[in-house]
Amino acid sequence: MAKHEHGKMDIDTQEKTFHGFMKASAYVAAGAILLLIFIGLVNG
């Protein structure tokens, strides 16, 4: 088993995935807020 060296692992793929997830989460949250505002205006 290789000895672990802190900070040597390539994490580019994980960082891209995380940033994509955060972007998608922001879009979904904004869409949900806009949908709730629209529903409130229509039923108001």
N, CA, C and O atoms as a MOPAC input file, in Angstrom:
PM7 MOZYME 1SCF
protein

 N      0.84400 1    -1.17900 1     0.00000 1
 C      0.00000 1     0.00000 1     0.00000 1
 C      0.89000 1     1.24400 1     0.00000 1
 O      1.85300 1     1.32300 1     0.76300 1
 N      0.57600 1     2.18200 1    -0.83000 1
 C      1.37500 1     3.40100 1    -0.93700 1
 C      1.13200 1     4.30800 1     0.27000 1
 O      0.03700 1     4.34700 1     0.83100 1
 N      2.15600 1     5.01400 1     0.64300 1
 C      2.04000 1     5.94200 1     1.76400 1
 C      1.26800 1     7.18500 1     1.30500 1
 O      1.52500 1     7.72600 1     0.23000 1
 N      0.33900 1     7.61600 1     2.12000 1
 C     -0.48300 1     8.78000 1     1.78800 1
 C      0.30800 1    10.06400 1     2.00900 1
 O      0.91500 1    10.26000 1     3.06200 1
 N      0.29200 1    10.93100 1     1.01000 1
 C      0.93000 1    12.23800 1     1.13200 1
 C     -0.14100 1    13.29700 1     0.96700 1
 O     -0.75400 1    13.40300 1    -0.09600 1
 N     -0.36800 1    14.07300 1     1.99400 1
 C     -1.42300 1    15.09000 1     1.99500 1
 C     -1.18100 1    16.13000 1     0.90700 1
 O     -0.08400 1    16.67600 1     0.78400 1
 N     -2.23000 1    16.39700 1     0.11500 1
 C     -2.15600 1    17.43100 1    -0.91700 1
 C     -1.61900 1    16.98200 1    -2.25100 1
 O     -1.39700 1    17.81800 1    -3.12700 1
 N     -1.40000 1    15.69000 1    -2.44700 1
 C     -0.82000 1    15.20100 1    -3.70600 1
 C     -1.86100 1    14.66700 1    -4.68200 1
 O     -1.52400 1    14.40100 1    -5.83500 1
 N     -3.11800 1    14.50100 1    -4.26100 1
 C     -4.13200 1    13.91100 1    -5.12600 1
 C     -4.67400 1    14.95200 1    -6.11000 1
 O     -4.87200 1    16.11300 1    -5.75300 1
 N     -4.91100 1    14.52100 1    -7.34500 1
 C     -5.49100 1    15.39700 1    -8.36100 1
 C     -7.00000 1    15.46100 1    -8.13400 1
 O     -7.69400 1    14.45100 1    -8.25400 1
 N     -7.50500 1    16.64800 1    -7.80700 1
 C     -8.91900 1    16.78900 1    -7.47800 1
 C     -9.66700 1    17.67000 1    -8.48000 1
 O    -10.73300 1    18.19600 1    -8.16000 1
 N     -9.13100 1    17.83300 1    -9.66500 1
 C     -9.77000 1    18.68400 1   -10.68000 1
 C    -11.17700 1    18.20000 1   -11.01300 1
 O    -12.10300 1    19.00500 1   -11.11700 1
 N    -11.34200 1    16.89900 1   -11.17900 1
 C    -12.65500 1    16.35400 1   -11.52700 1
 C    -13.65200 1    16.58500 1   -10.40200 1
 O    -14.80000 1    16.95300 1   -10.65300 1
 N    -13.22200 1    16.37100 1    -9.16500 1
 C    -14.11400 1    16.58500 1    -8.02900 1
 C    -14.51300 1    18.05200 1    -7.90200 1
 O    -15.66000 1    18.35800 1    -7.57800 1
 N    -13.56700 1    18.96100 1    -8.15700 1
 C    -13.87500 1    20.38700 1    -8.07700 1
 C    -14.87200 1    20.79800 1    -9.15700 1
 O    -15.79100 1    21.57200 1    -8.88800 1
 N    -14.70000 1    20.28900 1   -10.37100 1
 C    -15.63500 1    20.60100 1   -11.46100 1
 C    -17.02700 1    20.07400 1   -11.14000 1
 O    -18.02300 1    20.75700 1   -11.38200 1
 N    -17.10000 1    18.86500 1   -10.59800 1
 C    -18.38400 1    18.27600 1   -10.23200 1
 C    -19.05400 1    19.09600 1    -9.14400 1
 O    -20.25400 1    19.36200 1    -9.21800 1
 N    -18.29300 1    19.49800 1    -8.13600 1
 C    -18.85000 1    20.28900 1    -7.03800 1
 C    -19.36200 1    21.63600 1    -7.53100 1
 O    -20.45100 1    22.06100 1    -7.14700 1
 N    -18.59400 1    22.30800 1    -8.37200 1
 C    -19.02400 1    23.60600 1    -8.90100 1
 C    -20.27400 1    23.46500 1    -9.76900 1
 O    -21.16200 1    24.31700 1    -9.73300 1
 N    -20.33600 1    22.39300 1   -10.54200 1
 C    -21.53500 1    22.13900 1   -11.33900 1
 C    -22.74700 1    21.87600 1   -10.46200 1
 O    -23.84300 1    22.35500 1   -10.75100 1
 N    -22.55200 1    21.12100 1    -9.39500 1
 C    -23.63700 1    20.84200 1    -8.45100 1
 C    -24.11900 1    22.12400 1    -7.78800 1
 O    -25.32500 1    22.33000 1    -7.64800 1
 N    -23.20600 1    22.97900 1    -7.38300 1
 C    -23.58300 1    24.23300 1    -6.73300 1
 C    -24.32300 1    25.14800 1    -7.70300 1
 O    -25.28000 1    25.81400 1    -7.31000 1
 N    -23.89600 1    25.18900 1    -8.95900 1
 C    -24.57400 1    26.00300 1    -9.96600 1
 C    -25.99200 1    25.47600 1   -10.20200 1
 O    -26.94600 1    26.25200 1   -10.25000 1
 N    -26.12400 1    24.15700 1   -10.34900 1
 C    -27.44400 1    23.55900 1   -10.55200 1
 C    -28.34700 1    23.81000 1    -9.35000 1
 O    -29.53400 1    24.08900 1    -9.51700 1
 N    -27.80100 1    23.71500 1    -8.14600 1
 C    -28.58400 1    23.96800 1    -6.93100 1
 C    -29.07300 1    25.40700 1    -6.88400 1
 O    -30.20600 1    25.65900 1    -6.47500 1
 N    -28.24000 1    26.35000 1    -7.29500 1
 C    -28.63900 1    27.75300 1    -7.31000 1
 C    -29.76200 1    27.99300 1    -8.31800 1
 O    -30.70100 1    28.73800 1    -8.03800 1
 N    -29.66300 1    27.35700 1    -9.49800 1
 C    -30.72500 1    27.50400 1   -10.50100 1
 C    -32.04100 1    26.91100 1   -10.01000 1
 O    -33.10100 1    27.50500 1   -10.20700 1
 N    -31.98000 1    25.75500 1    -9.37800 1
 C    -33.19400 1    25.11600 1    -8.86500 1
 C    -33.81400 1    25.96500 1    -7.75800 1
 O    -35.03300 1    26.13300 1    -7.71900 1
 N    -32.99100 1    26.50100 1    -6.85900 1
 C    -33.50200 1    27.34400 1    -5.78200 1
 C    -34.13900 1    28.61000 1    -6.34800 1
 O    -35.21700 1    29.00400 1    -5.90200 1
 N    -33.49900 1    29.25100 1    -7.31700 1
 C    -34.06100 1    30.45200 1    -7.93100 1
 C    -35.36700 1    30.13500 1    -8.64900 1
 O    -36.32200 1    30.90800 1    -8.57600 1
 N    -35.41100 1    29.00100 1    -9.34100 1
 C    -36.63700 1    28.59900 1   -10.01600 1
 C    -37.77100 1    28.34400 1    -9.04000 1
 O    -38.91500 1    28.71500 1    -9.30200 1
 N    -37.46300 1    27.71600 1    -7.92100 1
 C    -38.48600 1    27.44200 1    -6.91000 1
 C    -39.02500 1    28.74400 1    -6.31700 1
 O    -40.22900 1    28.87800 1    -6.10000 1
 N    -38.14000 1    29.69400 1    -6.05700 1
 C    -38.57100 1    30.98500 1    -5.51400 1
 C    -39.45700 1    31.71300 1    -6.52100 1
 O    -40.50900 1    32.24300 1    -6.16200 1
 N    -39.03100 1    31.73500 1    -7.78000 1
 C    -39.84200 1    32.38700 1    -8.81500 1
 C    -41.19900 1    31.70400 1    -8.97500 1
 O    -42.21700 1    32.37100 1    -9.15700 1
 N    -41.20900 1    30.38400 1    -8.90700 1
 C    -42.47900 1    29.65800 1    -9.00500 1
 C    -43.39800 1    30.00500 1    -7.84500 1
 O    -44.59600 1    30.19900 1    -8.04700 1
 N    -42.86500 1    30.08500 1    -6.64400 1
 C    -43.68700 1    30.44500 1    -5.49000 1
 C    -44.22700 1    31.86200 1    -5.60500 1
 O    -45.37400 1    32.12200 1    -5.24200 1
 N    -43.40700 1    32.78100 1    -6.10700 1
 C    -43.86900 1    34.16900 1    -6.31300 1
 C    -44.97700 1    34.17800 1    -7.35600 1
 O    -45.99600 1    34.84400 1    -7.17000 1
 N    -44.79000 1    33.44800 1    -8.44800 1
 C    -45.82000 1    33.38400 1    -9.49700 1
 C    -47.11500 1    32.80600 1    -8.96000 1
 O    -48.18800 1    33.34400 1    -9.23400 1
 N    -47.03800 1    31.73200 1    -8.20800 1
 C    -48.23400 1    31.12900 1    -7.63000 1
 C    -48.92600 1    32.10400 1    -6.68500 1
 O    -50.15300 1    32.19600 1    -6.66600 1
 N    -48.13500 1    32.83100 1    -5.90200 1
 C    -48.70700 1    33.82400 1    -4.98700 1
 C    -49.40900 1    34.94900 1    -5.71900 1
 O    -50.45800 1    35.41700 1    -5.27500 1
 N    -48.84800 1    35.38900 1    -6.83100 1
 C    -49.47600 1    36.46300 1    -7.60100 1
 C    -50.74600 1    36.00000 1    -8.29500 1
 O    -51.72500 1    36.74300 1    -8.35700 1
 N    -50.74000 1    34.79600 1    -8.80900 1
 C    -51.90100 1    34.28000 1    -9.53000 1
 C    -53.05800 1    34.01500 1    -8.56700 1
 O    -54.20900 1    34.30900 1    -8.89000 1
 N    -52.77000 1    33.47300 1    -7.41500 1
 C    -53.82400 1    33.12100 1    -6.44900 1
 C    -54.16300 1    34.27500 1    -5.50100 1
 O    -55.11200 1    34.17500 1    -4.72400 1
 N    -53.40800 1    35.35200 1    -5.55700 1
 C    -53.55600 1    36.45400 1    -4.61300 1
 C    -54.83700 1    37.17300 1    -4.80300 1
 O    -55.11800 1    38.13300 1    -4.08600 1

